[in-house]
Amino acid sequence: MLRIFSNLWEEFKEYIILVVLLVVSLILISLNEQPGIKKVKAISFGTFASVTSVISDVFSTSSLRSENETLRRKNAELMLKVNKLRDYEVTNKELKGLVGIKDTTTFPLLPATIISKSLSRSQNVFTLNKGENDGIKPGMPVINDQGLVGIIYNTSGDFSIVRTLRNSELKLAVKNQRSRVDGLMKWNGSDLVIVNVPKTYDIKPNDIIVTSDISSIIPFTIPVGKVVELTQVETGIFNEVRLTPIADLDRSENVFVIKVVQSKQKNDLELNFFNK
C-alpha cells in the first residue's frame, strides 16, 4: 500500500502540491477581511455567478424544447384517444349488449412546425418543415392537440403544403358525434359549413363534428368543429350547418402529421377527393 502511495506521489507530486496550495490560498482569502481582498472576492463570485447563469440558460432552453415537443405529442395522442372513447360511448349506448371494445388503433405521429401561412381567406394553406424525406405523402391528416388542422396537399423533399379547414378546395366527409348524422363539410369563404343537410336530421348547436367513418382519406374520427347554428337555405327543405373549428388555426405553430397508409383505389372513389 505504501509503495502505491509512493508511486503516486512520485508521479503526481507537482499536481498534488498545486492543489494543496490552491486550497490553502482559497481558505486564506475567504478568511481575510481586508478591503482589497473583499473586492477581489466580490468580483470573483460575480463572474462565477454570471458564467454559471449563462451555462444554465443554454442547457435549460434545450431541455425545455425537447420537453415541449414531448408534451405536445402526448396531448395530440390523448386527444385522439379521448375522441375514440367518445365514439365508443355513443356506440355502447346504441348497442347496449356490446361490451369490451378493444382499441387496436395506433397513431404514428410525426411532429412538424408551420413555417409559413397564406393570407388568403378562401385558399388558406400552411407550409410545414417536413416533407417526402420524412415519409409524408399527400392526403395525410394534420392535427394539433385540439383537433384537425387540414390535409397534406403537396410535398417536396423537405417541405409540405397543407390545405387547412379554411380552404375552399378541401371538402371532407364528416358526422355528428352525438347523432351519427353524416354530411359534407367545406369552407365557403367566410364560414366552415356542412351543406345540404335535411331539416329532419338531428343536429343541434354545440354538437361536436368529427371526420366520418366513410372517409378513406381519414379512416378514423378526429374532432373537426362545433356546431354554431343552423341556417335555412332558399329551397326550404335543407339547412346549412355553420361550424367553428375546434383547432385554433390562427395560433397554430406546431402540428403533427398522422402517417396513415392509404389505398389509391379507395381515394379514387372518395367523395371528398381533392385535386392533386
KAMOKA-V621115 format. One record per helix or strand of 3 or more residues. SS is the DSSP state (alpha for helix, beta for strand). FROM is the first residue (numbers start at 1). LEN is the number of residues. If there is no record, write none. Layout:
ss->SS from->FROM len->LEN
ss->SS from->FROM len->LEN
//
This chain:
ss->alpha from->2 len->30
ss->alpha from->35 len->60
ss->beta from->109 len->9
ss->beta from->123 len->6
ss->alpha from->132 len->3
ss->beta from->141 len->3
ss->beta from->148 len->8
ss->beta from->160 len->8
ss->beta from->171 len->6
ss->beta from->182 len->6
ss->beta from->192 len->7
ss->beta from->208 len->4
ss->beta from->223 len->10
ss->beta from->238 len->8
ss->beta from->254 len->5
ss->alpha from->264 len->6
//
